[in-house]
Amino acid sequence: MKVYFDHNATTPLHPEVKKEMIAAMEMFGNPSSMHSYGREARANVEDARRKVADFLGAQEREIIFVGSGSEANNTVLSLFVCGSSQCIAGSKTRSTIITTKIEHPCVLETSECLAHRGVRVKYLNVDQYGKIDLDQLAGMLGDDVGLVSVMMANNEIGTIQDIETITRMVHESGALMHTDAVQAIGKVPVDVRTLGVDFLTLSAHKIYGPKGVGALFVKKGIPYCPLIRGGHQEQGRRAGTENTLGILGLGRAVEMRALEMPKEDERLLHLKRVLRRGIEERIDAIHVNGHPTDSLASTLNVSFTGVEGEAILLYLDLEGIAVSTGSACASGSLDPSHVLLATGVNAELAHGSIRFSMGRESSMQEVEYLLDVLPPIIQRIRNMSTAYIKGGLHAASR
C-alpha cells in the first residue's frame, strides 16, 4: 500500500485543478500584451484574483500574485529596509519587528538578515503547546514597533494562534499585523476582515494547487512597495510576467477548498484522533507535540524516545508510507526542530519526532495500515540502539 501522510510539505494536484490547467495550456499570451491573446490571459488572471479575494473576504485589488509563500513573507518583512517614504521603513520611530520563535524559516532567516541591517527584532516565546505568550506580546508592544508577524497555524505541530486577538492588540499599539497563513488556508476558515490583519500570506501547493505560485493580501491603504522591481505587473506591486497557468490553478484550488473544507475537517479530525489513540496504546515512551484542541485537524506530531526521526522516516518509506521529520524547508538540516525546542522539548527527544499530515484522500484504511507498521519499526530501531550501546560498552571494557 502507498500512503502519503506529508500533506503539510505539499499536496497532490486536485483533479479539478489539473483539469483547469490542462484546458488553459493553449492560452500562451502574455497578460500584459494588449492584443487578443494577451487580453484572454489577462481576463483569466483577473478571474482567478476574484476567486482568491472572495475566498479570503478581501477586495480584488488587495490580492497580489507571487511566486511562493516565502516570497510573500520576504516582501512584507522587507518593507522595513526598502528606504521608500511610502513604506514602514519611512517611519524612523517604528523600526522594530516582533515575531515568534516558531515561525517558518523564511520568516526567521529574513528577520535575522534584517537585524544585521539595523532593524530591531524581538522574538515571542511559546508555551509547551506552541501558543504565544500574550502577556509577553503586550509588554513588547510600544511606539517603536512597526510590524508584528505571527504564523496562523504552525507547519510542524499544527498549533493555531488566536490571530484576531493578537491583531487587535497590535493595532491598539499602532503597529501593523502580518500572518503567515500558508498552513491554515484551506484547512480552517480564514476571513481577512474578521482577523483584521494588514498582510496575509498563502501558497497554492498547500491547498492542492500547483507549486511556484502564491498570493499576498495587502489591506487597502497599507504602506507597501515591491520586493521584485522592474515591471508594471500586479499594478506595479510585483514585477515579472504572471505565471498564468499557476494562477489559474490557484483560483480553482480555492474554489474547491470552499466546497470541500467543512466536511473534510470533521473527517480528518476523526482520523487524527484514531491515529493518536492507536500510537498511544501501542507504543510506549512517546510525547505528542502541539495543542490538544487548537490545532489543525490534519496534523499530528509525535516524538518517540530512543529513536532518530530520520530512521523512522526511512523505515516507513520502505513500507510505502511517506511522512516528515518536520518542515520540508528545513529537512536538510541535522539540527533538531526549532519549533519543538521552543516548546520545551529537549534536543534528544526532538530528534525522534515525526509529523503525520493527512489530506483530502487520506483514509481510515491508511491510518490502520500505519498503526500496524509503525510499532514494530519503533521497537526494531530501539532494539538496534540498545544493542549498539551495549556493544560499545563491552568493547570499551576490554
C-alpha positions in Angstrom: 0.0 0.0 0.0 1.2 3.5 -0.8 0.3 6.1 1.9 1.0 9.8 1.7 1.0 11.4 5.1 3.1 14.5 4.3 0.5 17.0 3.1 2.0 19.9 5.1 5.0 19.6 2.8 3.0 19.7 -0.4 -0.3 18.4 -1.7 -1.1 16.5 -4.9 -3.0 18.5 -7.6 -6.7 18.4 -7.1 -8.3 16.6 -10.2 -10.3 19.8 -10.9 -7.2 22.0 -10.7 -5.4 19.7 -13.1 -8.3 19.8 -15.5 -8.4 23.6 -15.3 -4.7 23.9 -16.0 -4.7 21.4 -18.9 -7.6 23.2 -20.5 -5.7 26.5 -20.3 -2.4 25.2 -21.7 -3.1 26.6 -25.2 -3.6 30.1 -23.7 0.0 31.3 -24.1 -0.5 35.0 -24.3 1.3 37.5 -22.0 -1.3 39.0 -19.7 0.4 42.4 -20.2 0.0 42.3 -24.0 -2.8 44.4 -25.5 -3.8 42.1 -28.4 -6.4 39.4 -28.1 -4.0 36.7 -26.9 -2.9 38.9 -24.0 -6.4 40.1 -23.2 -7.6 36.5 -22.9 -4.8 35.7 -20.5 -5.4 38.9 -18.5 -9.1 38.1 -18.2 -8.3 34.7 -16.8 -5.8 36.1 -14.3 -8.3 38.6 -13.0 -10.9 35.9 -12.7 -8.6 33.9 -10.5 -7.8 37.0 -8.5 -11.5 37.5 -7.8 -11.8 33.8 -6.7 -8.9 34.2 -4.2 -10.3 37.5 -2.9 -13.7 36.0 -2.4 -12.2 33.1 -0.6 -10.4 35.4 1.8 -13.2 38.0 2.2 -10.9 40.6 0.5 -11.2 43.1 -2.3 -9.6 42.0 -5.7 -7.1 44.8 -5.7 -5.8 43.7 -2.3 -4.5 40.4 -3.8 -1.0 40.2 -5.3 0.1 37.1 -7.1 3.6 36.0 -6.2 5.9 33.0 -6.8 5.6 31.4 -3.3 4.6 31.9 0.3 8.3 32.5 1.1 8.4 35.4 -1.4 5.3 36.9 0.1 6.8 36.7 3.6 10.0 38.2 2.4 8.1 41.0 0.7 6.3 42.0 3.9 9.4 41.9 6.2 11.5 43.8 3.6 9.2 46.8 3.9 11.5 47.7 6.8 14.6 48.2 4.7 13.3 49.4 1.3 14.0 53.1 2.2 10.9 54.5 0.5 8.9 57.1 2.3 5.8 55.1 1.3 6.9 52.1 3.4 7.2 51.2 7.0 10.9 51.9 6.8 10.0 55.6 6.1 8.9 55.9 9.8 12.1 56.1 11.8 10.3 55.8 15.1 8.7 52.4 14.3 11.8 50.4 13.4 11.1 47.2 15.4 9.7 43.9 14.3 8.1 41.3 16.6 7.8 37.7 15.5 7.8 34.3 17.2 10.5 31.6 17.8 8.4 29.0 15.9 7.9 30.8 12.5 8.8 29.2 9.2 12.5 29.5 8.3 11.7 32.1 5.6 10.5 34.5 8.3 13.2 33.7 10.9 16.1 33.9 8.4 14.8 37.1 6.8 14.3 38.6 10.3 17.9 37.6 11.2 19.1 39.3 7.9 17.1 42.5 8.8 18.7 42.5 12.3 22.1 42.7 10.6 20.9 45.7 8.6 19.9 47.7 11.6 16.3 46.6 12.2 15.5 45.6 15.8 13.8 42.2 16.0 12.1 40.8 19.1 11.0 37.2 19.5 8.0 35.9 21.3 8.2 32.8 23.4 5.6 30.0 23.2 4.3 27.6 25.8 4.6 23.8 25.8 1.8 23.6 23.2 3.2 26.3 20.8 0.9 29.1 21.9 2.5 32.6 22.1 2.5 34.4 25.4 0.0 37.3 25.0 1.3 39.0 28.2 4.8 39.0 26.7 3.4 40.5 23.5 1.6 43.2 25.4 4.9 44.1 27.1 6.8 44.2 23.9 4.4 46.4 22.0 5.2 50.1 22.0 5.8 53.2 19.9 8.9 51.6 18.4 7.1 48.6 16.9 6.1 48.8 13.3 5.2 45.2 12.4 4.2 42.0 14.2 4.4 38.7 12.2 2.7 35.6 13.7 2.1 32.4 11.9 -1.6 31.4 12.0 -1.1 27.6 12.1 2.3 26.0 12.7 3.6 23.8 9.9 5.3 21.3 12.2 2.9 20.9 15.2 -0.3 22.3 13.8 -1.0 24.7 16.7 -3.3 27.5 15.8 -2.8 31.0 17.1 -5.6 33.5 18.1 -4.8 35.9 15.3 -7.9 38.0 15.8 -7.0 38.8 19.4 -3.3 39.3 18.5 -4.2 41.7 15.7 -6.5 43.7 18.0 -3.6 44.2 20.5 -1.2 45.1 17.7 -3.5 47.7 16.2 -4.2 49.2 19.5 -0.4 49.9 19.8 -0.3 51.5 16.4 1.6 48.7 14.6 0.8 46.6 11.5 -0.1 42.9 11.6 1.1 40.1 9.3 0.2 36.5 9.4 1.7 33.6 7.5 -1.4 31.6 6.8 0.1 29.1 4.4 -0.8 26.1 6.6 -4.1 27.5 7.8 -5.6 28.4 4.4 -8.0 25.7 3.1 -7.9 23.8 6.5 -9.7 26.3 8.8 -11.9 29.3 7.9 -9.9 32.4 7.1 -11.5 35.8 6.6 -9.2 38.8 6.5 -11.9 41.2 7.7 -12.7 39.1 10.7 -9.0 38.6 11.5 -8.3 42.3 10.9 -4.8 41.7 9.5 -2.9 44.0 7.3 -0.9 41.4 5.4 -1.6 37.6 4.9 0.4 35.0 3.0 -0.8 31.9 1.2 0.6 29.3 -1.1 -1.1 27.2 -3.8 0.7 23.9 -3.4 -0.6 23.5 0.2 -4.2 23.5 -1.0 -4.0 21.0 -3.9 -2.8 23.7 -6.3 0.4 23.9 -8.3 3.9 24.7 -7.0 5.5 28.0 -7.8 2.6 30.4 -7.1 1.2 32.1 -4.1 -0.7 35.2 -3.1 -0.2 38.1 -0.7 -3.1 40.0 0.8 -2.3 43.7 1.4 -5.1 45.7 3.1 -6.1 48.7 1.1 -4.3 51.9 2.3 -1.4 50.0 4.0 2.1 51.1 3.2 3.7 48.9 0.5 6.4 48.7 -2.1 7.6 45.8 -4.2 10.3 43.3 -3.3 10.8 42.5 -7.0 11.0 45.6 -9.2 11.3 46.3 -12.9 7.8 45.8 -14.3 4.3 47.1 -14.1 2.7 43.7 -13.4 0.3 43.3 -10.5 -0.4 47.0 -10.6 3.3 47.7 -10.2 3.5 45.7 -6.9 5.4 42.6 -8.2 7.4 42.7 -11.4 7.7 39.7 -13.6 5.4 38.1 -16.2 2.5 36.4 -14.4 2.5 32.6 -14.1 -0.8 32.4 -15.9 -1.3 28.6 -15.6 -0.2 28.6 -11.9 -2.5 31.5 -11.1 -5.5 29.8 -12.8 -4.6 26.6 -10.8 -4.6 28.6 -7.5 -8.0 30.2 -8.4 -9.5 26.7 -9.0 -7.9 25.3 -5.9 -9.5 27.9 -3.6 -12.9 27.2 -5.2 -12.6 23.5 -4.4 -11.4 24.3 -0.9 -14.5 26.3 -0.3 -16.6 23.4 -1.3 -14.8 20.5 0.4 -13.2 22.0 3.5 -16.1 21.8 6.0 -16.8 18.1 5.7 -13.2 17.2 5.2 -12.2 18.9 8.5 -14.6 16.6 10.5 -13.3 13.5 8.7 -9.6 14.4 9.2 -10.1 15.2 12.9 -11.6 11.7 13.4 -8.6 10.1 11.6 -6.2 12.1 13.7 -7.9 11.0 16.9 -7.8 7.4 15.8 -4.1 7.7 14.9 -3.2 9.4 18.1 -5.1 6.9 20.3 -3.5 4.0 18.3 0.0 5.3 18.8 -0.5 6.0 22.5 -2.0 2.5 23.0 0.6 0.5 21.0 3.9 2.4 21.6 5.3 3.5 25.0 7.6 6.4 25.8 6.2 8.9 23.3 5.3 12.6 23.5 2.6 14.3 21.5 3.5 17.8 20.4 1.2 20.7 19.7 -2.0 22.0 21.3 -4.6 19.3 22.2 -7.6 21.3 20.7 -6.4 24.4 19.0 -4.6 22.6 16.2 -5.0 21.6 12.6 -7.3 18.5 12.2 -4.8 17.1 9.6 -1.6 17.3 11.7 -0.2 15.1 14.4 3.4 15.5 15.6 4.8 12.7 17.8 8.3 12.3 19.5 9.5 8.8 20.1 12.0 8.3 22.9 15.2 6.5 22.0 15.0 6.7 18.2 16.0 9.0 15.4 13.3 10.6 13.3 15.2 10.0 10.1 15.4 6.3 10.8 11.6 6.1 11.4 11.0 8.0 8.2 13.2 5.7 6.1 11.8 2.5 7.5 8.2 3.8 6.9 9.2 4.8 3.4 10.3 1.1 2.8 6.7 0.2 3.8 5.3 2.7 1.3 4.4 5.4 3.9 5.6 9.0 3.4 5.9 11.2 6.5 8.2 14.0 7.6 10.5 14.8 10.4 9.4 18.5 10.4 9.4 21.4 8.0 10.2 20.4 4.4 12.2 23.6 4.0 14.4 22.5 6.9 14.6 18.8 6.2 18.2 19.0 5.0 19.3 20.3 8.4 20.7 17.9 11.1 19.7 20.4 13.8 16.7 19.5 16.0 13.4 21.3 15.2 13.5 24.9 16.4 9.7 24.6 16.9 10.0 21.7 19.3 12.9 23.2 21.1 10.9 26.4 21.6 8.1 24.4 23.2 10.5 22.9 25.8 11.2 19.5 24.2 14.8 18.6 24.7 17.1 18.1 21.8 17.3 14.3 22.0 13.5 13.9 22.0 13.1 16.5 19.3 15.4 14.4 17.1 13.0 11.5 17.4 9.9 13.4 16.1 7.7 12.5 13.2 5.0 14.7 11.6 2.0 12.9 10.2 0.0 15.3 8.0 -3.1 14.0 6.2 -5.3 15.3 3.4 -8.4 15.0 1.3 -7.7 11.5 0.1 -6.4 10.1 3.4 -8.5 7.1 4.7 -9.1 5.0 7.8 -7.5 2.1 5.9 -4.3 4.1 5.6 -4.4 5.0 9.3 -4.9 1.4 10.3 -2.0 0.3 8.0 0.3 2.8 9.6 -0.7 1.7 13.1 0.1 -1.9 12.1 3.5 -1.0 10.6 4.8 1.7 13.0 5.0 -0.1 16.4 7.4 -2.9 15.1 9.5 -0.3 13.4 9.9 1.7 16.6 10.8 -1.4 18.5 13.3 -2.6 15.9 15.1 0.8 16.0 15.1 0.8 19.8 16.5 -2.7 19.9 19.2 -1.7 17.5 20.1 1.3 19.6 20.3 -0.8 22.7 22.4 -3.4 21.1 24.8 -0.7 19.7 25.1 0.9 23.2 25.8 -2.5 24.8 28.3 -3.4 22.2 30.1 -0.1 22.7 30.2 -0.5 26.4 31.5 -4.1 26.0 34.3 -3.0 23.7 35.3 -0.2 26.0 35.6 -2.5 29.0 38.1 -4.9 27.2 
